[in-house]
Amino acid sequence: MIKLFGVLIIVVGFALKLDTISVVLTAGVVTGIVGGLNFNEILTILGEAFVKNRYMTVLYLLLA
């Protein structure tokens, strides 16, 4: 049950209208730590996800 703490961070962060990217990254890091990953593993997962999805940003720029 405590592993869903990241979802609570997302809900509270969006309810308080905080910066979206920082809320999602914070929730991801907290979920990783609660899930038993060390900080290096969390950064590796976030980095791999960024590299796999970086071309989606180019699509958004072309649509504008």
N, CA, C and O atoms as a CHARMM CRD file, in Angstrom:
* protein
*
  256
    1    1 MET  N      0.81600  -1.19800   0.00000 PROA 1      0.00000
    2    1 MET  CA     0.00000   0.00000   0.00000 PROA 1      0.00000
    3    1 MET  C      0.85900   1.26000   0.00000 PROA 1      0.00000
    4    1 MET  O      0.50200   2.25900  -0.62500 PROA 1      0.00000
    5    2 ILE  N      1.98400   1.21300   0.69800 PROA 2      0.00000
    6    2 ILE  CA     2.83500   2.39100   0.75000 PROA 2      0.00000
    7    2 ILE  C      3.52600   2.64800  -0.58800 PROA 2      0.00000
    8    2 ILE  O      4.02000   3.74800  -0.83400 PROA 2      0.00000
    9    3 LYS  N      3.55900   1.62600  -1.45200 PROA 3      0.00000
   10    3 LYS  CA     4.18500   1.79400  -2.76200 PROA 3      0.00000
   11    3 LYS  C      3.37800   2.71400  -3.66300 PROA 3      0.00000
   12    3 LYS  O      3.88500   3.16600  -4.68900 PROA 3      0.00000
   13    4 LEU  N      2.14500   2.99700  -3.30400 PROA 4      0.00000
   14    4 LEU  CA     1.30600   3.91300  -4.07300 PROA 4      0.00000
   15    4 LEU  C      1.42400   5.35600  -3.58900 PROA 4      0.00000
   16    4 LEU  O      0.58700   6.19500  -3.92100 PROA 4      0.00000
   17    5 PHE  N      2.44800   5.63900  -2.81500 PROA 5      0.00000
   18    5 PHE  CA     2.65200   6.99300  -2.28600 PROA 5      0.00000
   19    5 PHE  C      2.89400   7.99400  -3.41700 PROA 5      0.00000
   20    5 PHE  O      2.56400   9.17200  -3.28500 PROA 5      0.00000
   21    6 GLY  N      3.47000   7.52600  -4.52700 PROA 6      0.00000
   22    6 GLY  CA     3.69900   8.39200  -5.68500 PROA 6      0.00000
   23    6 GLY  C      2.40200   8.91400  -6.27900 PROA 6      0.00000
   24    6 GLY  O      2.34700  10.04700  -6.75600 PROA 6      0.00000
   25    7 VAL  N      1.36100   8.09700  -6.25300 PROA 7      0.00000
   26    7 VAL  CA     0.05800   8.52700  -6.76100 PROA 7      0.00000
   27    7 VAL  C     -0.49200   9.66300  -5.90000 PROA 7      0.00000
   28    7 VAL  O     -1.07100  10.61900  -6.41500 PROA 7      0.00000
   29    8 LEU  N     -0.30800   9.55100  -4.60300 PROA 8      0.00000
   30    8 LEU  CA    -0.73600  10.61800  -3.69900 PROA 8      0.00000
   31    8 LEU  C      0.01300  11.91800  -3.99400 PROA 8      0.00000
   32    8 LEU  O     -0.57800  12.99700  -3.97100 PROA 8      0.00000
   33    9 ILE  N      1.30200  11.81200  -4.26800 PROA 9      0.00000
   34    9 ILE  CA     2.09500  13.00000  -4.60300 PROA 9      0.00000
   35    9 ILE  C      1.57500  13.63800  -5.88200 PROA 9      0.00000
   36    9 ILE  O      1.48500  14.86300  -5.97100 PROA 9      0.00000
   37   10 ILE  N      1.23300  12.82800  -6.86600 PROA 10     0.00000
   38   10 ILE  CA     0.68400  13.35400  -8.12600 PROA 10     0.00000
   39   10 ILE  C     -0.62800  14.09400  -7.87800 PROA 10     0.00000
   40   10 ILE  O     -0.82300  15.20400  -8.37200 PROA 10     0.00000
   41   11 VAL  N     -1.52000  13.47900  -7.11600 PROA 11     0.00000
   42   11 VAL  CA    -2.83200  14.08300  -6.86400 PROA 11     0.00000
   43   11 VAL  C     -2.68900  15.39300  -6.09800 PROA 11     0.00000
   44   11 VAL  O     -3.31200  16.39300  -6.45300 PROA 11     0.00000
   45   12 VAL  N     -1.87100  15.39200  -5.05000 PROA 12     0.00000
   46   12 VAL  CA    -1.68600  16.61100  -4.25300 PROA 12     0.00000
   47   12 VAL  C     -0.97700  17.69400  -5.06000 PROA 12     0.00000
   48   12 VAL  O     -1.35000  18.86600  -4.99500 PROA 12     0.00000
   49   13 GLY  N      0.03500  17.30600  -5.81400 PROA 13     0.00000
   50   13 GLY  CA     0.77100  18.28100  -6.62300 PROA 13     0.00000
   51   13 GLY  C     -0.09600  18.94000  -7.67100 PROA 13     0.00000
   52   13 GLY  O     -0.01900  20.15100  -7.88000 PROA 13     0.00000
   53   14 PHE  N     -0.92800  18.13900  -8.33700 PROA 14     0.00000
   54   14 PHE  CA    -1.82000  18.71700  -9.34200 PROA 14     0.00000
   55   14 PHE  C     -2.92900  19.54000  -8.69600 PROA 14     0.00000
   56   14 PHE  O     -3.35400  20.55000  -9.25700 PROA 14     0.00000
   57   15 ALA  N     -3.39900  19.12500  -7.53200 PROA 15     0.00000
   58   15 ALA  CA    -4.44000  19.88600  -6.83600 PROA 15     0.00000
   59   15 ALA  C     -3.91500  21.25200  -6.39900 PROA 15     0.00000
   60   15 ALA  O     -4.65100  22.23900  -6.40500 PROA 15     0.00000
   61   16 LEU  N     -2.63800  21.29900  -6.02200 PROA 16     0.00000
   62   16 LEU  CA    -2.03100  22.57200  -5.61600 PROA 16     0.00000
   63   16 LEU  C     -1.49900  23.37000  -6.80500 PROA 16     0.00000
   64   16 LEU  O     -0.94200  24.45400  -6.63200 PROA 16     0.00000
   65   17 LYS  N     -1.67100  22.83000  -8.01300 PROA 17     0.00000
   66   17 LYS  CA    -1.24300  23.46100  -9.26500 PROA 17     0.00000
   67   17 LYS  C      0.24900  23.78400  -9.26600 PROA 17     0.00000
   68   17 LYS  O      0.67100  24.87600  -9.64800 PROA 17     0.00000
   69   18 LEU  N      1.03800  22.79400  -8.82400 PROA 18     0.00000
   70   18 LEU  CA     2.48700  22.92600  -8.85800 PROA 18     0.00000
   71   18 LEU  C      2.99900  22.58000 -10.25100 PROA 18     0.00000
   72   18 LEU  O      2.23700  22.12000 -11.10200 PROA 18     0.00000
   73   19 ASP  N      4.27900  22.80100 -10.47900 PROA 19     0.00000
   74   19 ASP  CA     4.88900  22.51200 -11.76800 PROA 19     0.00000
   75   19 ASP  C      4.74500  21.02900 -12.10500 PROA 19     0.00000
   76   19 ASP  O      5.13100  20.16400 -11.31900 PROA 19     0.00000
   77   20 THR  N      4.18900  20.74800 -13.27600 PROA 20     0.00000
   78   20 THR  CA     3.84200  19.38400 -13.66400 PROA 20     0.00000
   79   20 THR  C      5.06200  18.47300 -13.73200 PROA 20     0.00000
   80   20 THR  O      5.03800  17.36700 -13.19200 PROA 20     0.00000
   81   21 ILE  N      6.12100  18.92200 -14.38600 PROA 21     0.00000
   82   21 ILE  CA     7.29600  18.07300 -14.56800 PROA 21     0.00000
   83   21 ILE  C      7.94600  17.74500 -13.22600 PROA 21     0.00000
   84   21 ILE  O      8.34100  16.60300 -12.99200 PROA 21     0.00000
   85   22 SER  N      8.05800  18.72700 -12.35600 PROA 22     0.00000
   86   22 SER  CA     8.69000  18.45600 -11.06400 PROA 22     0.00000
   87   22 SER  C      7.82500  17.54000 -10.19800 PROA 22     0.00000
   88   22 SER  O      8.36000  16.72500  -9.44600 PROA 22     0.00000
   89   23 VAL  N      6.51500  17.65700 -10.28800 PROA 23     0.00000
   90   23 VAL  CA     5.62300  16.78200  -9.52100 PROA 23     0.00000
   91   23 VAL  C      5.76100  15.33900 -10.00000 PROA 23     0.00000
   92   23 VAL  O      5.84200  14.42200  -9.18300 PROA 23     0.00000
   93   24 VAL  N      5.78900  15.13100 -11.31300 PROA 24     0.00000
   94   24 VAL  CA     5.88800  13.78100 -11.86200 PROA 24     0.00000
   95   24 VAL  C      7.25400  13.17200 -11.55300 PROA 24     0.00000
   96   24 VAL  O      7.33500  11.99900 -11.18700 PROA 24     0.00000
   97   25 LEU  N      8.32300  13.94700 -11.69300 PROA 25     0.00000
   98   25 LEU  CA     9.66000  13.43800 -11.37600 PROA 25     0.00000
   99   25 LEU  C      9.79200  13.11300  -9.89200 PROA 25     0.00000
  100   25 LEU  O     10.37400  12.09000  -9.53200 PROA 25     0.00000
  101   26 THR  N      9.26500  13.96200  -9.03900 PROA 26     0.00000
  102   26 THR  CA     9.31100  13.70500  -7.60200 PROA 26     0.00000
  103   26 THR  C      8.53900  12.43400  -7.25800 PROA 26     0.00000
  104   26 THR  O      9.00300  11.61700  -6.46300 PROA 26     0.00000
  105   27 ALA  N      7.37300  12.27000  -7.85000 PROA 27     0.00000
  106   27 ALA  CA     6.57900  11.06900  -7.60300 PROA 27     0.00000
  107   27 ALA  C      7.30700   9.82000  -8.09400 PROA 27     0.00000
  108   27 ALA  O      7.25800   8.77600  -7.44300 PROA 27     0.00000
  109   28 GLY  N      7.97400   9.92200  -9.22600 PROA 28     0.00000
  110   28 GLY  CA     8.72800   8.78500  -9.73800 PROA 28     0.00000
  111   28 GLY  C      9.89100   8.40400  -8.84900 PROA 28     0.00000
  112   28 GLY  O     10.12500   7.22100  -8.60100 PROA 28     0.00000
  113   29 VAL  N     10.62500   9.40000  -8.36600 PROA 29     0.00000
  114   29 VAL  CA    11.76000   9.13200  -7.47800 PROA 29     0.00000
  115   29 VAL  C     11.28000   8.53900  -6.15600 PROA 29     0.00000
  116   29 VAL  O     11.86900   7.57800  -5.65900 PROA 29     0.00000
  117   30 VAL  N     10.22800   9.09700  -5.59000 PROA 30     0.00000
  118   30 VAL  CA     9.69800   8.58400  -4.31800 PROA 30     0.00000
  119   30 VAL  C      9.17500   7.16000  -4.49000 PROA 30     0.00000
  120   30 VAL  O      9.40400   6.31000  -3.62900 PROA 30     0.00000
  121   31 THR  N      8.48300   6.89500  -5.58100 PROA 31     0.00000
  122   31 THR  CA     7.98000   5.54800  -5.82400 PROA 31     0.00000
  123   31 THR  C      9.12700   4.55900  -5.98000 PROA 31     0.00000
  124   31 THR  O      9.05400   3.43600  -5.48100 PROA 31     0.00000
  125   32 GLY  N     10.18400   4.97100  -6.67000 PROA 32     0.00000
  126   32 GLY  CA    11.34700   4.10500  -6.82600 PROA 32     0.00000
  127   32 GLY  C     12.03400   3.80300  -5.51200 PROA 32     0.00000
  128   32 GLY  O     12.42600   2.66300  -5.26200 PROA 32     0.00000
  129   33 ILE  N     12.18200   4.80600  -4.67600 PROA 33     0.00000
  130   33 ILE  CA    12.82400   4.61400  -3.37100 PROA 33     0.00000
  131   33 ILE  C     11.98100   3.70600  -2.48200 PROA 33     0.00000
  132   33 ILE  O     12.50700   2.80400  -1.83000 PROA 33     0.00000
  133   34 VAL  N     10.66600   3.94900  -2.45900 PROA 34     0.00000
  134   34 VAL  CA     9.77300   3.11100  -1.65200 PROA 34     0.00000
  135   34 VAL  C      9.74400   1.68300  -2.20000 PROA 34     0.00000
  136   34 VAL  O      9.59500   0.72300  -1.44500 PROA 34     0.00000
  137   35 GLY  N      9.88800   1.55300  -3.52800 PROA 35     0.00000
  138   35 GLY  CA     9.87900   0.23600  -4.14800 PROA 35     0.00000
  139   35 GLY  C     11.16800  -0.53900  -3.96700 PROA 35     0.00000
  140   35 GLY  O     11.23800  -1.70500  -4.35500 PROA 35     0.00000
  141   36 GLY  N     12.18600   0.07200  -3.39000 PROA 36     0.00000
  142   36 GLY  CA    13.41900  -0.64600  -3.09300 PROA 36     0.00000
  143   36 GLY  C     14.55500  -0.41900  -4.07500 PROA 36     0.00000
  144   36 GLY  O     15.56500  -1.12000  -4.01500 PROA 36     0.00000
  145   37 LEU  N     14.41500   0.54200  -4.97800 PROA 37     0.00000
  146   37 LEU  CA    15.49800   0.84400  -5.90700 PROA 37     0.00000
  147   37 LEU  C     16.45400   1.85600  -5.27300 PROA 37     0.00000
  148   37 LEU  O     16.04500   2.69500  -4.47100 PROA 37     0.00000
  149   38 ASN  N     17.72900   1.76100  -5.64400 PROA 38     0.00000
  150   38 ASN  CA    18.63700   2.81500  -5.17200 PROA 38     0.00000
  151   38 ASN  C     18.59600   3.97400  -6.16300 PROA 38     0.00000
  152   38 ASN  O     17.99600   3.86600  -7.23300 PROA 38     0.00000
  153   39 PHE  N     19.23100   5.07300  -5.80300 PROA 39     0.00000
  154   39 PHE  CA    19.11200   6.30500  -6.58900 PROA 39     0.00000
  155   39 PHE  C     19.71600   6.13700  -7.97900 PROA 39     0.00000
  156   39 PHE  O     19.20300   6.70700  -8.94200 PROA 39     0.00000
  157   40 ASN  N     20.79600   5.36600  -8.10400 PROA 40     0.00000
  158   40 ASN  CA    21.40200   5.13200  -9.41700 PROA 40     0.00000
  159   40 ASN  C     20.45000   4.40600 -10.35600 PROA 40     0.00000
  160   40 ASN  O     20.36200   4.75200 -11.53400 PROA 40     0.00000
  161   41 GLU  N     19.74400   3.41500  -9.85400 PROA 41     0.00000
  162   41 GLU  CA    18.78500   2.67500 -10.67400 PROA 41     0.00000
  163   41 GLU  C     17.62600   3.57000 -11.11500 PROA 41     0.00000
  164   41 GLU  O     17.14400   3.45900 -12.24200 PROA 41     0.00000
  165   42 ILE  N     17.19000   4.44200 -10.23500 PROA 42     0.00000
  166   42 ILE  CA    16.09800   5.35400 -10.56900 PROA 42     0.00000
  167   42 ILE  C     16.53500   6.30500 -11.67900 PROA 42     0.00000
  168   42 ILE  O     15.79200   6.52900 -12.63500 PROA 42     0.00000
  169   43 LEU  N     17.74000   6.86400 -11.55500 PROA 43     0.00000
  170   43 LEU  CA    18.23700   7.77300 -12.59100 PROA 43     0.00000
  171   43 LEU  C     18.44200   7.05400 -13.91400 PROA 43     0.00000
  172   43 LEU  O     18.21000   7.63400 -14.97500 PROA 43     0.00000
  173   44 THR  N     18.87200   5.80400 -13.86600 PROA 44     0.00000
  174   44 THR  CA    19.04300   5.02300 -15.09200 PROA 44     0.00000
  175   44 THR  C     17.70600   4.80400 -15.78900 PROA 44     0.00000
  176   44 THR  O     17.60900   4.95100 -17.00800 PROA 44     0.00000
  177   45 ILE  N     16.69300   4.46100 -15.03600 PROA 45     0.00000
  178   45 ILE  CA    15.36500   4.23400 -15.60900 PROA 45     0.00000
  179   45 ILE  C     14.80900   5.53000 -16.20100 PROA 45     0.00000
  180   45 ILE  O     14.26000   5.51800 -17.30200 PROA 45     0.00000
  181   46 LEU  N     14.94400   6.64400 -15.48400 PROA 46     0.00000
  182   46 LEU  CA    14.46100   7.92300 -15.99700 PROA 46     0.00000
  183   46 LEU  C     15.22200   8.34100 -17.25100 PROA 46     0.00000
  184   46 LEU  O     14.62400   8.85600 -18.19500 PROA 46     0.00000
  185   47 GLY  N     16.53500   8.12400 -17.26700 PROA 47     0.00000
  186   47 GLY  CA    17.34200   8.47900 -18.42900 PROA 47     0.00000
  187   47 GLY  C     16.98000   7.65300 -19.64800 PROA 47     0.00000
  188   47 GLY  O     16.86800   8.19200 -20.74900 PROA 47     0.00000
  189   48 GLU  N     16.79500   6.35000 -19.46800 PROA 48     0.00000
  190   48 GLU  CA    16.40700   5.48800 -20.59000 PROA 48     0.00000
  191   48 GLU  C     15.03300   5.87000 -21.12900 PROA 48     0.00000
  192   48 GLU  O     14.82000   5.85200 -22.34200 PROA 48     0.00000
  193   49 ALA  N     14.10900   6.21000 -20.25800 PROA 49     0.00000
  194   49 ALA  CA    12.77600   6.62700 -20.70000 PROA 49     0.00000
  195   49 ALA  C     12.85800   7.94200 -21.47800 PROA 49     0.00000
  196   49 ALA  O     12.14300   8.12700 -22.46300 PROA 49     0.00000
  197   50 PHE  N     13.72200   8.84700 -21.03700 PROA 50     0.00000
  198   50 PHE  CA    13.88100  10.11800 -21.74800 PROA 50     0.00000
  199   50 PHE  C     14.44900   9.89300 -23.14000 PROA 50     0.00000
  200   50 PHE  O     13.96200  10.47600 -24.10900 PROA 50     0.00000
  201   51 VAL  N     15.47800   9.05200 -23.25200 PROA 51     0.00000
  202   51 VAL  CA    16.10700   8.80000 -24.54800 PROA 51     0.00000
  203   51 VAL  C     15.12700   8.12200 -25.49800 PROA 51     0.00000
  204   51 VAL  O     15.12000   8.43100 -26.68900 PROA 51     0.00000
  205   52 LYS  N     14.30700   7.21100 -25.00300 PROA 52     0.00000
  206   52 LYS  CA    13.35100   6.51500 -25.86000 PROA 52     0.00000
  207   52 LYS  C     12.24700   7.43900 -26.36200 PROA 52     0.00000
  208   52 LYS  O     11.70600   7.22200 -27.44600 PROA 52     0.00000
  209   53 ASN  N     11.90600   8.46800 -25.58200 PROA 53     0.00000
  210   53 ASN  CA    10.76600   9.32400 -25.91900 PROA 53     0.00000
  211   53 ASN  C     11.15300  10.73400 -26.33200 PROA 53     0.00000
  212   53 ASN  O     10.27800  11.59300 -26.44500 PROA 53     0.00000
  213   54 ARG  N     12.42100  10.99900 -26.56000 PROA 54     0.00000
  214   54 ARG  CA    12.81000  12.37900 -26.86800 PROA 54     0.00000
  215   54 ARG  C     12.32700  12.83600 -28.23500 PROA 54     0.00000
  216   54 ARG  O     12.18600  14.03800 -28.46300 PROA 54     0.00000
  217   55 TYR  N     12.07200  11.91600 -29.14300 PROA 55     0.00000
  218   55 TYR  CA    11.60600  12.31800 -30.47100 PROA 55     0.00000
  219   55 TYR  C     10.13500  12.72100 -30.46100 PROA 55     0.00000
  220   55 TYR  O      9.66000  13.30800 -31.43300 PROA 55     0.00000
  221   56 MET  N      9.41300  12.42500 -29.40500 PROA 56     0.00000
  222   56 MET  CA     8.02800  12.89100 -29.28900 PROA 56     0.00000
  223   56 MET  C      7.99200  14.41000 -29.17900 PROA 56     0.00000
  224   56 MET  O      7.04700  15.04100 -29.65200 PROA 56     0.00000
  225   57 THR  N      9.00600  15.00200 -28.56200 PROA 57     0.00000
  226   57 THR  CA     9.08500  16.44900 -28.44300 PROA 57     0.00000
  227   57 THR  C      9.25000  17.09000 -29.81400 PROA 57     0.00000
  228   57 THR  O      8.68500  18.15200 -30.07200 PROA 57     0.00000
  229   58 VAL  N     10.01500  16.45900 -30.69200 PROA 58     0.00000
  230   58 VAL  CA    10.19900  16.98300 -32.04700 PROA 58     0.00000
  231   58 VAL  C      8.85100  17.01300 -32.76400 PROA 58     0.00000
  232   58 VAL  O      8.55700  17.96300 -33.48900 PROA 58     0.00000
  233   59 LEU  N      8.04800  16.00400 -32.57100 PROA 59     0.00000
  234   59 LEU  CA     6.71700  15.97600 -33.18000 PROA 59     0.00000
  235   59 LEU  C      5.88800  17.17000 -32.70000 PROA 59     0.00000
  236   59 LEU  O      5.22400  17.82400 -33.50300 PROA 59     0.00000
  237   60 TYR  N      5.92300  17.45300 -31.41100 PROA 60     0.00000
  238   60 TYR  CA     5.15700  18.59000 -30.87800 PROA 60     0.00000
  239   60 TYR  C      5.65400  19.90900 -31.44900 PROA 60     0.00000
  240   60 TYR  O      4.85700  20.80900 -31.71500 PROA 60     0.00000
  241   61 LEU  N      6.97300  20.03300 -31.64000 PROA 61     0.00000
  242   61 LEU  CA     7.52800  21.25300 -32.20100 PROA 61     0.00000
  243   61 LEU  C      7.11900  21.42400 -33.67500 PROA 61     0.00000
  244   61 LEU  O      6.86500  22.53900 -34.13100 PROA 61     0.00000
  245   62 LEU  N      7.06000  20.31900 -34.39900 PROA 62     0.00000
  246   62 LEU  CA     6.66700  20.39900 -35.80500 PROA 62     0.00000
  247   62 LEU  C      5.19800  20.73600 -35.96200 PROA 62     0.00000
  248   62 LEU  O      4.82000  21.38300 -36.93900 PROA 62     0.00000
  249   63 LEU  N      4.35600  20.31500 -35.02300 PROA 63     0.00000
  250   63 LEU  CA     2.93900  20.61600 -35.10900 PROA 63     0.00000
  251   63 LEU  C      2.64300  22.09400 -34.85700 PROA 63     0.00000
  252   63 LEU  O      1.65800  22.64200 -35.35300 PROA 63     0.00000
  253   64 ALA  N      3.51200  22.71700 -34.08200 PROA 64     0.00000
  254   64 ALA  CA     3.29500  24.14200 -33.78800 PROA 64     0.00000
  255   64 ALA  C      3.59700  24.94000 -35.02300 PROA 64     0.00000
  256   64 ALA  O      3.48300  26.16600 -35.00800 PROA 64     0.00000
